């Protein structure tokens, strides 16, 4: 049995699309909203099973990796988030790189020697790695219009992954993957899956317009913190809003805090684009926090910890 566990954002989706275009096979899909990263808790596999894991932290899944290996499963693990050492095994293959300018889609692109590089470009744009995306795009002889289309698609796929639950999303990531993988070229997807693309395109513009009215909690030359309300649109736009803020002011760190329906806050942190360091360090100071150096988050920040977060965030980047 083949099991594919992948992050529900643009990077996870585009990484798996590349793999399954290169090696088509039926598989059981394990995924969820972008912040649903301990995916291997939901996997049962053993002798004869192969588990592919994409774009979720090995640090968060290490115990389940060792459990599955002990049961006899084979695992291929590709990621760019926080990692830890695990017990060596001949049944464990990994492609892990924590550099701030790589993402899982780019790592898979290298693994596949560029077979479906345009999808890697989409994933990199979605992960807010514009320079890295452009570097690959330039090797494909794409027009400026095509590059803009791939950039917009990456943005929209990433936008679709954010939410507290799947009910917040326009499309469940597993269903979206099943549509994306029908197309060897992302341009063909854009041109032939108009209903999906237009839904995300319209939804993004509407949500982003609302996000521009976010409440300002903290603003200094080195860091800015904004608050979004408890609403599906706010949860959907929280991450891509943070990316847009980072692009608009690349010298500044940004945090977008979103009220959760059950209380507490969801936090998205973006390190300054000109110094992609520390987002994971800041978020890891709090339970449920983690991520990577350039972009990280906290899944459940208690209401009485909001000032402590702002202090830690501001102090780190001062």
N, C-alpha and C positions, 0 to 999 in steps of 0.2 A: 504494500500500500504506500502511495506517495501522499505526504502531508505537506502543504505549503502554509507556513505561518508568516504573516507579513503585516507591517504597519499599514494602517488605512489611509495614510497621506500620499501625496504625489510621489515621493521617493520610494516608498514601499511598493506602491502600485506599479510604477515604471520599472523597478528592478525585477519584479515577478513577471511582468509582461515580456521583458527581454528574455528571461530564462525559458518561459514556456513557448515563446516563438522559436527559440533555438532548439528546444527539446520538448515538443508537445506530448503531454501525457495527462490522463485523468488524475485528479488529485482532490483531496479534502482540503478546503480552504478554512484557515483559522485567522481571523482578523477582527477589527473593531474600530472604534473611534481612534483618533491619533494618540490620545493619552492612554489607550488600552495597550500596555506594552508587556505585561507579564503573560504573554500569550501561551507559553509552553505549559502553564498550569492546566490548560484545557486540553492538552495533547496526551493521548495514550498510544504508545507505539512500542514495538519490540522487535524480535528477530524477523528479518525480512522486510521491515518497514524502513522507509527513507523519509527524513524530516528536513525540509528546507526552511531556514529561518532568515528573514530579511528585515533589516532596519528597526530592530528592537535591541535594547541594551543587553549584552551578555551578562553584565553585572546583575541586572534584574532577573535574569533567567538561568543563572548558573546552576542552581540546585536542581532545576528540572532538566537541564542538559545532562547532568550527571545521572539523574534518575533514568532518563531515557536510554543513555548509553549503557547503564547497568542492565537494562531490560533487553539489550541486544540491538537497538535501533542504530541506524547510521544517520549522521547529522551533517548537513552543509550549512554553515553559519556565515552570513555576510552582513557587516554593520560598520557604523562609524561613531557609535556612542560609547559610553563608559563600559569598560571591559574588566574582567578579572581572569586570573589563571584558573584552569580547571585541570582535573586529573587527566594526564595524557591518554589518548585512545586512538588506535588505528582507524576507528569508525567515526572520528570527528575531523572534519575538514573546515577550515575557517579562512575567510578573507576579511580581515579587520584592520581598519586604518582610522585613527582618531584625529588626523590632521584637520584643521578647521575649514579647509577649502575642498574637501571631498565629501561625497555622500554615497549611499548604498547603490544608487543607480549608476554612478560613475565607476564604482568598484566592480559592479557586474559588467559594465561595458568593457573594462579592462580584462576581466575574466573571460569574456566571450570574444575578445579581440575585435571589438567594434562592429559586430554583426548587425546590431539594431541600435546604432549610436544615436539616432534621432530621438528615440525614447529616453535615452540617458540624458539628453539635453533637456527634455521636458522635466524629468525628475530633478535635475540640478536647478533649473529655473524655479521649480516649485519649492525647493529647499532654500531659496534666497541666495544661491551661489551663482550670481549672474556672470562673474568673470570666468568661473570654471565652465559654466554652460557655454559661454561664447567661445572659449578655447576649443571645445569639441565641435561646436557648430561651424566654426571656420574651416574645419577639415572636411565638411560635407558639401561645400559649394552651394549653400542655401542663399536665397535672396533675402534682402532685409525684411521684406514682408513675411516670408516664411519663418524667419527667426522671431519676429514679433508674434506670430501665431503660436509658435511653440512656447514662447514665454508666457503668453496669456493662458494657454492650456495648462501649463505647469502651475500657474497661480490658481486657476479654478479647481484643479484636482486637489491641490493642497487645502484650499478653502473648504472643499467638501468633507475633508477629514475631521474638521474641528467640531466638537460638540460634547455635551455631557453624556449623552446616550445616542444610540443610533437614530432615535426619533428626531433628534435635532438636525440630522443630515438630510440632504436632498436624495442621496443615493447611498445605500449600504455599500461599503467598500468591496465586498465579495461580488455583488451584482455588477458594480462598476468595472471591476477587473474582467469579468466575463464578457463585457462589451468591448473593452479596450483591446483585449487579446485577439479579437477578430481582425485587427488591422496591423499589417507589418509596418505601416508608416503612420505616425501620429497625424500627419496632414490628411490622410485618408479618413481617419476617425473624425476629425473636425468637419470634413466635407460631407461625410455620410451619416454621422450620428447627430444630426442637427438638433433633435429634441433634447438630448442630454446636454449638449454644449450650450444651447440657448437658455436652458433652465438655470444652469450654473452661472452663465454670463449675466443674466438678468438679476439673479439672486445676489450675486456678489456686489453689483453696483448699488442695489437697494440697501444692503446691509452696511456697506462701507459708508454710504451717505449718512446713515444713522450714527455710525461710530465716530464720525467727525465731531459729534456733540458730546463726546465722552467727558466725564468730570475729571478735572486736573487735581491730583493729590500732592504732587511734588514736582518741582521744576527748577533745576539748577543747570549751569553750563555743562556739567558732566553727566547728568542723569535726569530722566523724566519718568513719572509714574502716572498712569491714567486708570480710571475706574469705569467699567461698563456694567450695566444693570443685569438683573436676572431675567433674561429673555433668550429664546432660541436664536434670534438673529445675532445677539451679542456673543453667544458661545460659538456660533459659526465663524464669526469674523475676527475673533480675538487674536489668533495667530497671524493671519495675513495682515491684519492692522498693525501689529508689532513689526512685521517685516517692512511695511510701507514707511513706518516712522523711522526705522533704521536707515532706509535708503535716503530719506529726505534730510537726515542729519547724521552722517556717518561718523562723526566724532563723539557722538553721545550714546550712552546706554539707555535702553527703554524697557519699561515693564508695563504690561497691560494686565490689570486685575479685573476678573469678571465674577460677579456674584453667582453663586450656585443655587439651584432650586431647593436643595436640602440644607442650606446654610453653609457658611464658609465661602472660600474663594478659590477660583482657578487662576493661576498666575502664568503668564508667558513673558519670558525675559529674552531680550536681544542684546548681546554685547555690541559695542560700537563696531561698525563695519570696517573701520580703519584699525581696529585692534580686537580681533575676534578671540577674546580670552575671557574666562571667568564666569560665564553664565551658569555652567554646571556647578562651579564651586559655590556660588551664591545660593542656588536652589537646593543643593545637597545639604545645606545647613538646616533645612526644615524637613520633617517627615513627609514622605510622598514626593520629595523633590529630586530632580535629576535631569539628565540631558547631555548636551555636548558643550564644548567651550564657547561656540558662537551663539547657540540658541538652546535654551533650557526652560524648565517650567516646574511648577508645583501643582500637583493634582488636587490637593485639599488643604488649603491654608486656613486654619481656624480664624474666626473673626477677631479674637483678641490678640492675634499675632500680626496683624496688618502693619502696625507701626514698627514692630521688630523687623519685619521684612524690609520696609522702606529704609530703616536705619542701616541694615546689613547691605542692602543694594547700593545705597548712596555711598556708604563708607568704602566699599570695595572699589568703586570706580572713581573715587575722588582723586 
